[in-house]
C-alpha cells in the first residue's frame, strides 16, 4: 500500500473510532499525536517543503518551512468550502483531495475527518512518487 494512503487510512480509523475502550480525551490525544507524526514524517520526504494540519482555518500542526502557515491554513478553509460546493454541484461525491499547482509551488490538500492536511512542495516534485514508500 502507498505510504501516504496507509497513513490516511490509519488516521481515518482513529478519527471515526466508535465506542473506544479508553476515554474520549485519550482517543483525541492519540489522534492528534498521530496527526503530528504524519506532518513530521511527511516533511522529511525529499521534495516536501512543508506539511500542516488545520481545522476550520485554524492551525493544529506544522512541520517544515512555509512563508506563512497561518495564511495557508486560512486559505485552505476557503478552498475546502469552494471544493465542497463544486463537488456537490458536479455530483463528484465527498471531497477527498484537492491539488493547487502554481508556477513555483504546489499544494496538495486532503481531508481526514474534520481536519484538512496540506502538503507544500516545489511544482516540479511528483508527490505521488515522493509519498509512495
PASEBA-1860 file (N, C-alpha, C; in nm, 3 decimals):
! residues 133
1> XXXXXXXX> 0.085/-0.118/0.000/0.000/0.000/0.000/0.089/0.124/0.000 ~ 0.050/0.224/-0.071/0.115/0.354/-0.078/0.135/0.408/0.064 ~ 0.254/0.466/0.093/0.283/0.512/0.230/0.179/0.612/0.279 ~ 0.155/0.717/0.201/0.059/0.818/0.246/-0.080/0.759/0.260 ~ -0.119/0.674/0.166/-0.251/0.611/0.174/-0.266/0.532/0.304 ~ -0.163/0.459/0.342/-0.171/0.380/0.466/-0.182/0.472/0.588 ~ -0.114/0.587/0.584/-0.124/0.682/0.695/-0.264/0.742/0.704 ~ -0.321/0.775/0.588/-0.456/0.833/0.585/-0.559/0.731/0.633
9> XXXXXXXX> -0.546/0.607/0.590/-0.638/0.502/0.636/-0.630/0.489/0.788 ~ -0.509/0.488/0.841/-0.490/0.478/0.987/-0.557/0.595/1.059 ~ -0.535/0.717/1.008/-0.594/0.834/1.072/-0.746/0.837/1.060 ~ -0.798/0.794/0.946/-0.944/0.784/0.932/-1.000/0.688/1.036 ~ -0.930/0.578/1.058/-0.973/0.482/1.159/-0.975/0.543/1.298 ~ -0.873/0.620/1.330/-0.869/0.687/1.461/-0.976/0.794/1.472 ~ -1.000/0.867/1.362/-1.098/0.977/1.365/-1.241/0.926/1.378 ~ -1.268/0.807/1.327/-1.405/0.756/1.327/-1.427/0.643/1.425
17> XXXXXXXX> -1.335/0.629/1.517/-1.342/0.520/1.614/-1.475/0.525/1.690 ~ -1.543/0.416/1.692/-1.669/0.403/1.764/-1.644/0.333/1.898 ~ -1.710/0.376/2.001/-1.704/0.315/2.133/-1.561/0.276/2.174 ~ -1.476/0.376/2.194/-1.338/0.346/2.230/-1.329/0.278/2.367 ~ -1.229/0.194/2.381/-1.206/0.127/2.510/-1.145/0.223/2.612 ~ -1.082/0.327/2.561/-1.024/0.429/2.650/-1.112/0.553/2.644 ~ -1.090/0.647/2.732/-1.173/0.767/2.737/-1.159/0.854/2.613 ~ -1.257/0.940/2.592/-1.260/1.027/2.474/-1.140/1.121/2.470
25> XXXXXXXX> -1.094/1.169/2.585/-0.976/1.257/2.587/-0.852/1.182/2.538 ~ -0.839/1.058/2.578/-0.726/0.977/2.535/-0.734/0.947/2.386 ~ -0.855/0.923/2.337/-0.874/0.898/2.193/-0.835/1.022/2.114 ~ -0.881/1.138/2.158/-0.847/1.264/2.091/-0.696/1.288/2.094 ~ -0.634/1.263/2.209/-0.489/1.281/2.223/-0.415/1.187/2.128 ~ -0.459/1.062/2.121/-0.397/0.964/2.031/-0.408/1.009/1.886 ~ -0.525/1.059/1.848/-0.547/1.107/1.712/-0.457/1.226/1.681 ~ -0.451/1.323/1.770/-0.369/1.442/1.747/-0.220/1.408/1.744
33> XXXXXXXX> -0.177/1.312/1.827/-0.038/1.267/1.822/-0.008/1.202/1.687 ~ -0.101/1.123/1.637/-0.083/1.058/1.507/-0.078/1.161/1.395 ~ -0.158/1.266/1.405/-0.158/1.373/1.306/-0.022/1.446/1.309 ~ 0.029/1.473/1.428/0.160/1.538/1.441/0.270/1.450/1.382 ~ 0.261/1.320/1.405/0.358/1.226/1.348/0.351/1.227/1.195 ~ 0.230/1.233/1.141/0.214/1.238/0.995/0.280/1.362/0.938 ~ 0.257/1.477/0.998/0.317/1.602/0.949/0.469/1.594/0.953 ~ 0.524/1.547/1.063/0.669/1.537/1.077/0.729/1.438/0.978
41> XXXXXXXX> 0.664/1.323/0.961/0.714/1.221/0.869/0.703/1.268/0.724 ~ 0.598/1.339/0.692/0.577/1.387/0.555/0.683/1.487/0.515 ~ 0.715/1.579/0.604/0.810/1.685/0.569/0.953/1.630/0.558 ~ 0.978/1.513/0.612/1.110/1.450/0.599/1.131/1.388/0.460 ~ 1.027/1.380/0.381/1.036/1.323/0.246/1.107/1.422/0.153 ~ 1.194/1.370/0.067/1.264/1.455/-0.030/1.162/1.528/-0.116 ~ 1.180/1.658/-0.129/1.092/1.736/-0.215/0.975/1.800/-0.143 ~ 0.946/1.759/-0.021/0.836/1.821/0.054/0.892/1.937/0.134
49> XXXXXXXX> 0.835/2.053/0.114/0.879/2.175/0.182/0.815/2.191/0.318 ~ 0.683/2.163/0.325/0.609/2.184/0.449/0.485/2.094/0.452 ~ 0.438/2.072/0.572/0.313/2.000/0.592/0.241/2.068/0.708 ~ 0.111/2.085/0.693/0.034/2.146/0.801/-0.101/2.078/0.812 ~ -0.159/2.090/0.931/-0.290/2.034/0.959/-0.374/2.145/1.019 ~ -0.499/2.158/0.971/-0.584/2.264/1.022/-0.729/2.217/1.033 ~ -0.805/2.293/1.109/-0.948/2.269/1.125/-1.017/2.403/1.116 ~ -1.108/2.417/1.022/-1.180/2.543/1.002/-1.088/2.663/0.994
57> XXXXXXXX> -0.975/2.647/0.926/-0.882/2.757/0.906/-0.787/2.784/1.020 ~ -0.796/2.706/1.127/-0.707/2.723/1.242/-0.601/2.615/1.242 ~ -0.476/2.656/1.256/-0.365/2.562/1.256/-0.369/2.470/1.377 ~ -0.341/2.344/1.353/-0.329/2.245/1.460/-0.185/2.197/1.470 ~ -0.120/2.180/1.353/0.016/2.126/1.349/0.088/2.181/1.228 ~ 0.218/2.208/1.242/0.300/2.250/1.129/0.433/2.175/1.134 ~ 0.490/2.156/1.017/0.624/2.097/1.006/0.687/2.151/0.879 ~ 0.816/2.174/0.882/0.887/2.224/0.765/0.888/2.375/0.759
65> XXXXXXXX> 0.907/2.426/0.637/0.919/2.570/0.616/0.813/2.618/0.517 ~ 0.742/2.719/0.559/0.645/2.786/0.471/0.650/2.934/0.503 ~ 0.625/3.016/0.403/0.629/3.160/0.424/0.529/3.203/0.531 ~ 0.409/3.146/0.527/0.305/3.187/0.622/0.205/3.072/0.643 ~ 0.229/2.992/0.745/0.139/2.880/0.775/-0.003/2.929/0.806 ~ -0.013/3.042/0.874/-0.145/3.095/0.908/-0.226/3.127/0.782 ~ -0.161/3.189/0.684/-0.230/3.220/0.558/-0.268/3.092/0.484 ~ -0.178/2.994/0.481/-0.210/2.866/0.417/-0.332/2.802/0.482
73> XXXXXXXX> -0.336/2.805/0.612/-0.448/2.745/0.686/-0.579/2.818/0.657 ~ -0.574/2.950/0.659/-0.695/3.029/0.633/-0.744/3.008/0.490 ~ -0.653/3.007/0.394/-0.692/2.986/0.255/-0.742/2.844/0.233 ~ -0.687/2.749/0.305/-0.733/2.610/0.294/-0.881/2.602/0.328 ~ -0.924/2.676/0.429/-1.065/2.678/0.465/-1.150/2.725/0.347 ~ -1.107/2.831/0.282/-1.181/2.882/0.166/-1.184/2.781/0.052 ~ -1.070/2.720/0.024/-1.062/2.622/-0.085/-1.148/2.499/-0.056 ~ -1.149/2.456/0.070/-1.228/2.338/0.104/-1.378/2.367/0.088
81> XXXXXXXX> -1.420/2.485/0.129/-1.561/2.523/0.111/-1.595/2.528/-0.038 ~ -1.509/2.592/-0.116/-1.533/2.601/-0.261/-1.531/2.462/-0.324 ~ -1.439/2.378/-0.281/-1.430/2.242/-0.333/-1.553/2.160/-0.301 ~ -1.604/2.174/-0.179/-1.725/2.101/-0.141/-1.845/2.146/-0.223 ~ -1.856/2.277/-0.244/-1.967/2.328/-0.325/-1.957/2.279/-0.469 ~ -1.837/2.283/-0.525/-1.818/2.237/-0.663/-1.845/2.087/-0.674 ~ -1.796/2.010/-0.577/-1.817/1.866/-0.579/-1.966/1.833/-0.571 ~ -2.039/1.907/-0.490/-2.183/1.885/-0.478/-2.254/1.921/-0.608
89> XXXXXXXX> -2.220/2.036/-0.663/-2.282/2.080/-0.788/-2.256/1.983/-0.902 ~ -2.136/1.929/-0.907/-2.097/1.839/-1.016/-2.121/1.691/-0.983 ~ -2.182/1.665/-0.867/-2.211/1.527/-0.824/-2.085/1.440/-0.824 ~ -1.975/1.494/-0.767/-1.850/1.420/-0.759/-1.841/1.331/-0.636 ~ -1.926/1.355/-0.539/-1.915/1.286/-0.411/-1.836/1.371/-0.313 ~ -1.812/1.315/-0.198/-1.742/1.386/-0.091/-1.597/1.417/-0.132 ~ -1.553/1.539/-0.105/-1.416/1.580/-0.138/-1.318/1.499/-0.055 ~ -1.220/1.442/-0.124/-1.113/1.368/-0.057/-0.980/1.440/-0.070
97> XXXXXXXX> -0.955/1.497/-0.190/-0.828/1.562/-0.217/-0.850/1.681/-0.308 ~ -0.756/1.775/-0.299/-0.752/1.889/-0.391/-0.605/1.917/-0.419 ~ -0.575/1.965/-0.538/-0.439/1.999/-0.575/-0.439/2.135/-0.642 ~ -0.355/2.224/-0.592/-0.340/2.358/-0.648/-0.195/2.370/-0.692 ~ -0.175/2.392/-0.820/-0.039/2.398/-0.875/-0.012/2.537/-0.928 ~ 0.093/2.598/-0.876/0.138/2.728/-0.924/0.267/2.713/-1.003 ~ 0.318/2.824/-1.054/0.443/2.821/-1.130/0.561/2.773/-1.045 ~ 0.559/2.808/-0.917/0.673/2.777/-0.831/0.646/2.664/-0.732
105> XXXXXXXX> 0.526/2.658/-0.678/0.494/2.558/-0.576/0.358/2.495/-0.602 ~ 0.337/2.382/-0.537/0.205/2.318/-0.541/0.162/2.286/-0.399 ~ 0.032/2.279/-0.381/-0.026/2.247/-0.251/-0.127/2.135/-0.270 ~ -0.099/2.024/-0.208/-0.193/1.910/-0.208/-0.269/1.915/-0.077 ~ -0.400/1.905/-0.084/-0.485/1.908/0.035/-0.567/1.780/0.039 ~ -0.582/1.724/0.157/-0.672/1.611/0.173/-0.740/1.619/0.308 ~ -0.850/1.548/0.318/-0.937/1.557/0.435/-0.927/1.429/0.518 ~ -0.915/1.449/0.649/-0.919/1.338/0.745/-1.019/1.379/0.852
113> XXXXXXXX> -1.136/1.317/0.851/-1.240/1.358/0.946/-1.275/1.503/0.922 ~ -1.260/1.585/1.025/-1.289/1.728/1.014/-1.163/1.810/0.990 ~ -1.050/1.743/0.971/-0.923/1.813/0.952/-0.884/1.816/0.805 ~ -0.811/1.921/0.769/-0.750/1.929/0.636/-0.599/1.921/0.656 ~ -0.534/1.843/0.571/-0.389/1.829/0.574/-0.336/1.888/0.444 ~ -0.236/1.975/0.455/-0.175/2.037/0.338/-0.029/1.996/0.325 ~ 0.011/1.967/0.202/0.150/1.932/0.173/0.198/2.028/0.066 ~ 0.303/2.103/0.099/0.358/2.205/0.010/0.490/2.154/-0.047
121> XXXXXXXX> 0.508/2.172/-0.178/0.632/2.129/-0.243/0.657/2.216/-0.365 ~ 0.779/2.213/-0.419/0.803/2.280/-0.546/0.714/2.216/-0.654 ~ 0.676/2.294/-0.753/0.584/2.246/-0.857/0.636/2.124/-0.931 ~ 0.766/2.114/-0.951/0.824/2.005/-1.028/0.824/1.871/-0.955 ~ 0.804/1.872/-0.824/0.806/1.748/-0.746/0.682/1.665/-0.777 ~ 0.702/1.537/-0.801/0.591/1.445/-0.824/0.557/1.382/-0.690 ~ 0.458/1.438/-0.624/0.425/1.396/-0.488/0.383/1.250/-0.480 ~ 0.318/1.198/-0.582/0.277/1.057/-0.577/0.399/0.965/-0.563
129> XXXXX> 0.511/1.003/-0.620/0.633/0.923/-0.605/0.698/0.946/-0.471 ~ 0.707/1.073/-0.433/0.774/1.110/-0.307/0.704/1.048/-0.187 ~ 0.572/1.039/-0.192/0.494/0.990/-0.078/0.454/0.843/-0.093 ~ 0.512/0.774/-0.191/0.471/0.636/-0.220/0.526/0.534/-0.120 ~ 0.651/0.544/-0.085/0.710/0.439/0.002/0.793/0.497/0.113
END
